[in-house]
Amino acid sequence: MIHRAVAAILASLAVAGCATGPQEQTAAASPEEAAVPPAAPLALVGATLIDGTGGPPVADAVVLVEGEWIACAGTADQCPVPADARRVDLSGRWLTPGIVDAHVHFSQTAWADARPDSIPVEPIYPFAETQAQLRTMPERFFRAYLCSGVTAVFDVGGFPWTWGLRESAEMNPLAPHVAASGPLISHVNPPQLALPAEREFIDLADAESGRAAVRYLAANRADAVKVWFIQPTPETRADIDARVAAVGDEANRYGLPLIVHATQLREAKVAVRAGARLLVHSVDDAPVDEEFIELLKANEVIYTPTLVVRSGYFRMYDAAISGLPTSPVDDPNRCVDRGTLEKIARSREVGYLLPPARRDSERYAAAKERSAVAHETMLVNLQRLHEAGVAIAMGTDAGNPLTVHGPSVYWEMEAMQAAGMPPGAVLRSATETGARAMGRDRDIGTVTAGKIADLVIVRADPLEDIAHMRQIESVVRAGVLHPVDSLRRGTDPSSATAARSSTTENRGSP
């Protein structure tokens, strides 16, 4: 990553400077550079600082920003304000690190058009067209994230084009930092999510194909290796376990973190033993046990519970089956783009595309009941893992149906608090631990000197209630202060495509 490299260079220079003392030399500036005066430091004064390290809040704090970097963060005595600084009075406000969403998918739109395996909407929204739009216009999601206080995201599975977002986002002042794992490796590959020329899933047909997949990811500078580990049948368990282990071994060989989607306790243990460093879904089939807890702690695994994503699917199905409108998207800062909102509103019109089995009322009711039981297990497990000292990161699985890019972080954090995590622990999971999950903790995730100035300013105390993170006043991205009013959604050019299917909208249900 660009900033990581810059940070490393600066850190090495700082160390060298300390060693050389008065003999330190600097390169002479060019005449052009000398003609441009450096920007005055930015001084954010008067807020209560929650720095993301887990330490106590600092009242009446000062955060000095020079360029895109934090120069000092602490009390007024610790951080004297230079005379030429641009002062911003934040009295009565709270200042936190930027939010990190450690589980997103830019290859998904937050509706069924990017998950036609949920509702087969290809007659209205061809999957290839949806992916082409996503590839060419990711900015609408960039802005939604920043508007929601999210300054970094980890894309943990998508088409190869998602790798390019890392560099484009770094250069975009209205984008979060992006890390990307690229295509998922899985023994289950939904054919509805395939394109002729590109792969979103790489078939884990055997151990060697898994190793070859890792080499392909490494050659494309993937930030991690992601395995979609769906519960195998008893007859295939040993074979598939061995395939996952081969992927983990090869990932370790190339120095790539292994991320695993595993929602069953047995498979989650297999994943950790295979070398997983990040689990991006909750265990939902059984209470976690001491063996699992010790495995996580001994291997320094980060657990991302991903609590709210299932509810989005059921809200979409409810609308499709009943023909009633979906409930309004919970978007307190009006960050979600218009095109996404228009697609979500169409959920009520596509019920006729559901297979009969999906529309069967008894089967559907049973599926919702099973999901509710699994959700309760997820909440109990999260509380136990937190109390046991397991590292927890916040991640939404944004891009899945009705889990929108950006404001879904509020829903996820509030669900984590409802599960029993104190607000401060939730906030740290969404900042410092999230940065660690995406491999960026050296330059983001806390409000400390030497890190990128990615900050959120809110009007109420998030340590009292994590829901107060909704009350965003401003976001600082790489040292630039953006009032949230300037980041609210505008007209999305892609929204015109939402009306493209008007000729089919009155087909009705069969």
N, C-alpha and C positions, 0 to 999 in steps of 0.2 A: 504493500500500500504506500501511496505517495507520502502521506503524513508520517507514517511509521518510519520511513527512511529519513525524512527530515528531522524527526525527533531524535533518532539515533545519532545523526550527525551533530546536532546541537548538543546532545548529551556528551558526546566525545569531546567536543570543543570546550564545553564547560569544565570537564575534568582536566583537560590540558591547561586551561586557563588557571585553574586552581594550583596546578603544579608549577607553572612558569612564573606566576606572580607578575612583578613589574616588567618582566621581559616579554610578556604576551604581545604579539603583533597581530595586526589585522590587515587584510588586503586593501589596497587603495581603491577607492571608488572611481568609477569612470566619470567623465565630465557630465554625462547624462544623468547618472545616479546622483552625483553631487548636487545637481541643480534641483532635485526633488526633495523637499524637506520631509523628514519622517513624520508620520501621523502622530498626533498627540496621544498619549496613553488614555485609555478609558478607565475611569474610576467609578465603580458601582459601590455606593456607600449607603449605610443605614439599614440594610436588610438583615434578617436573621439568616445566617448561612448554615445550610445542611450540606456538608461537603461530600457525602457519599462514602466516607471511610468507616462509618459506624461510630465516630466520635460524637461528643455532645454538640448541639447547635451553638453557634457563635452569634450573640446578639450584637447589633450595631456594627456589623462586619464591614470590611473593605475588601473588594476584589479588584485588583489592578490588572488590566489587559493591555498588552503591548502587541500590536498587530493581531495575529490570531491566537496568541499564546497567553496563558495566565502567568503573570509575573509575580504575583503575591496574592495570598488569600488568608485572611485572619482578622485580628483586631486592628483598630486604628493605630495602636502603638506598634504592632508588628508590620503594618503596611502603610507607612506615611504616604500621603497623596502628593505627587509632584505638582509644582505650581502650574505647569502648563497642561495638566490633565483635564479632560472633559469629564466633569462630574455629573453623575446621574443619581439623584436622591431616591432611594428605594425604601425610605422609612415606612414601616407598617407592612412591608412585604417579606416574602420568604424566597430565598435563592437556593436552587438545587442544581446538581449536574443535569445535563440533558438526558432524557429517557432513552434507554436502549431496548429495542424489541429484538429479542434473540431468536425469533422464529417467525419468518415471513416467507411469502412466495410471490415474487413479481410476475411469475407466469400465470397468476390467477387474478381474477377481477373482482372478487367478492360476490360473484353470482355464478349461475349454472353454466354460462357460456364457456367458462374455462374449466368446468368440471362436468362435462356432459355424461360422465359415468353416474352422476346423481340424478339429473333430469336430462333426457336426450333432446336438447334444444337445437341440434344441428340444422333442422329444417328452417329455423329462424336465424340462428347465429352460427354459421359454419366455424368449426374449431380453428381451422387454418386462418380465417379472417380475424378471429379474436386474437390469436397469437401475433399476427402481423401488426395489429393495432397496438398491442401491449409493447411489442418490440420498438415501435417507432415513437410512442408517446408515453414513456414512463413518468414524464414530468408531473402529470396529475397526481400520481401517488407520492412523488418526492414532496410536493408542496403540502399534501394532506398530512404527511408525517411531520414535517417541520411545524406546521400550523398547530399540531396536537402536542408539541413539545418533544417530539421524538427526533433526536439528532444522530442516531445510528441504528442500523438494522442489519440483521443477519439473514440473508436469503439461503435457506437450507434445503433447496431442491427446486430445480427449474431447467428450462431449456438452456443450451449453451450461450445464448445471447445475454443471459443474466450476468455472465462474467464481465461484459463490457460496461455494466452499470457501475462497477467499482471506480473506474477512472472518470467516467462522465459525471458521477455524483460528486466526486471530490472537486471538480472544476465548477460545479453549479452552486452558487451561493444560497439557493433555495432548496437544497437537497440534504438529506442525511448522509452520513458516511455509510458505505455499503460493503459488506463482505458477502461472498457468494461461494457455495459449494458446487453449483452446477448440477448436471443430471444425477438422479438418484439411482442407486444400485438396488435391485430387488428381484426376488424370485416370483413376485406377482407384478404383472405389467398390464394395466388396463388398456385394452386396444383403443378405447375412445380418446385416450390422451396422446396418441402417437401422430406424428407427421412424417411424410415420406422422406424428407431430407434431414430432419433433426430428431434427436432423441431426448425426451424428458426422463425416460427410464432406460437404464441399461440392464439387460437380462442377466440375472445371476443364475445362469444355467448350471454352472459347476464351479469348483474352486478356481480353476484356471481362468475362466471368464471373469470372475471377480477380481483376480489379480490384474488381468489385462485392463479392466475398467479403471482400477486405481492408477495404473500407468498412464492411461488416457487423461484422467483428471489432473494428475501431476504435470503432464506435459502442457496443460492449459492453465497452469498456475492456480488451480482451485484452492480455496482457502480451507477446505475440509473435504472429507468423504462422507457421504450420507447413505445409510442403508435403511430401506423401508422393510422392516422385519415383521411381516404379518404371520400370526400364529399358524405354524404348519400342522398338518395332520400327524397323529401319533406315528404313522408308518414312515413319514418323511422327516421327522424331527432330527434324527442323527445326521442325515445327509445335509440338510439345510443349515444346521448348526455349524457343520464343518465348512460350508461355503462362507458363512459370516465370519468364522474364525480366519479363513484365508484372506478375506478382505481386510480384516483388522491387522493381520500380520504384514500385508503389503503396504497398508497405510502407514504403519509404524516405520517400515523400511524407508519410505519417502518423507517421513516427518510430517505427515498430514494428520490432523485430529480426526478421529472417527466419531461421527454423529449417528445415532440410531433412533428410529421410531419403533418403539416396542411397548405395547400397552398391557402385556401379560407379564406376571411376575417371573415365570420361568424364563421367557424370552429376554426380559430385561437383565436377568442374571447372566444369561449366555452372552448378551451384548457387552456387559462390563468385563467379563472374562476374556472376550475377544479384543478388548482394548478401547471400548467406547469411553470418550471423555465428556460427551454431552448426550443426555437422554432428553428428547424433545416432546415427550408425551408422558402423561401420568400412567402409573400402574393402576388398572381399574378392575381387574378380575379377582383380586384377593387383597387382604391386608398385607402390607409389607412386613417382613420379618427381620430379625436381628442379622441373619446372614446377609440379606440385601443391604441393610444399613451399613454394615461393616465393609462390604464390597465397595459401596459408594465412597465411603470415607477413606479407605485404604488406597483407593485408586484416584482420589481427588476428582471424582465425577461430579459434574454440574447437572442438576435435575431441573428441567423446565416443565412445569406441570401442565400448561396449556389447557386451561379449565373451560373456557367459554365457547370453543369452536363448535362443539356438537350442537349447542342450542341454535346456532345459525342455520344449520341444515334443517332442523325441525321447524323453525319459523318459516323457512322457504317452503317446505313440504306442506305445512299447515295452510299457507296461502294458496298453493297450487291445488290442493285437494278441496278446500272449502270454496275457492273463488273469491275470498274476502281479501281486502288489501292487507299488505304487511304493515306491521306497526312502524311508525317513523323511526328512522335510524337515530340512535342516541349519539348525537354529534354536537356537544354543547358549544363548541367554538366555530361551527359551520365550516368544517374543513374538507368534507368529502366532496369530490367533484360531481358536477351535474350528471354526466354520463353514467356514472356508477349508480346514482340515486334513481335515474330513469330505468335502468335495467332491473334493479331490485323491485321497483314498483310493478314490473311486469310478471313477477312471480305468480300472481293470481290468475294470469291469462294462459299459463302453459300446463295446467293440470292434465289436459287431454293427451299430453306427450308422455305422461307417466305410464309405465307398464301396469297392467291390471293388478299384479301382486302388490305393487307399491300403494295402490289406491284402496286395497282391501282394508276395511275399517278395523277388523279384528287384528290382522297382522300388524297394521300400523300402530294401534294402541299397545300391542305387546312390545313392539320395538321401542316405543317411547318409554314404557315402563322399565325395560331392560336398561335403557340409557340413563334413566333417573337413578336406578340402583347403582350403576357404574359411577355416576357422578358423585354420589355420596361416598363411595369407596375412595374416589380421587381426593375428596376433601379431607377425609380421615387420614389418608396416607400422607398428604402434604403436611398436615399439622404434625404428624409423628416425625417425619423426616426433618422438618424445621427444628423441632425440639431436640432432635438427636444431633444437630449441628451439621447436617448435610448442606452443601452449597446449593442455593436455589437461584435460578435466573427467571426473569419474567419473559414470556414469549406468547404471542397470540395465535399463531398460525394464520395470520392475516392473508387475505386473498381467497380463502375458502368461502363458500356461500354465506353471505350476510355477516361475515367477520371482516369488516372493512379495514382498509389500510389507513392507519392513523389513530382515530379515536377508540378503536377496540382496545388500546392499551389501558384506558380507564376501566373498561369492563373487566379486563383480566386482573388488574391490580386490586380492584374492589372485591373480586371473587377470592383472591388470595387472602385478603384481610378477613373476609367472611369465613374462610377455612380455619382461622385462628392465628395467622401471622400478624404480629404487631405492625402498625403503619410504617415505623422506621425500618423494619426488616424487609417489608415489601418494597419500600423505596430503594433500599440498597440492592435488592434483587433486580430492580429495574434500572440500575445505574452501574455501580462498580462490578457486580457479579455478571451482569449482562455484557459489559465491555470485556470481561475476562472470557466469557463464553465465545465471543466472536474474535478473540485474539487481539484486542485493541486496548487492553488495560494499561499499556505503557503510555498511551497518549490521550485517552478519553476515559470517562466513567467516574471521575472524582474532580472536585474543585480544588486542585492543588497546583502549586507552581510548577511550570514546565510542561503542563498538559494543554491541549487545545481548549480554547475558551468556548465550550459548548455548555450553555446554561439555560435554565428555565426560571422565570420570575412569576410567582403566584401570589394571589391576594389573601390566602388563608393558610393556616399551618397544616402541612401534610402529615406531620407527626401526631397530630390530633386525630385526623381522619384522612386516609389516603385519597378519598374522594375529592379532597381539596386541590389535588393536582389538576382537576378540571378547570380551576379558576386561573387560567393562564393570562397574564398581562403582557408578557414579552418573552421572546426566545432569542438567545444569543447563539449564533452559529459561526464558529471560527472567528470570534471577536466582533462580529457585526450584530448590532441590536436591532431586532425586528419586532415592533409592536404586533400583537396577534391580529389586530384589525387589518394590517397590511397583508396578512397571509391567508385570509379567508378565501373560500372557494370562489372561482369565477366561472365563466362559460368555458366548458371543455369542448374543443373542436370535435372530439369523438362522439359527443352527445347526439350529433345529427344522425349517427348510425343507429341510435336507439329507436328512431322512428322509421327506420328502413323497412321494417316488417309490418307496416300498417295494413298491407294487403292480406296478411294472415291473421291479424289479431282478432277477427270476428269468427274464426272457425268454430269456436266453442268446443265443449267436451263432447265426446262421442255419445 
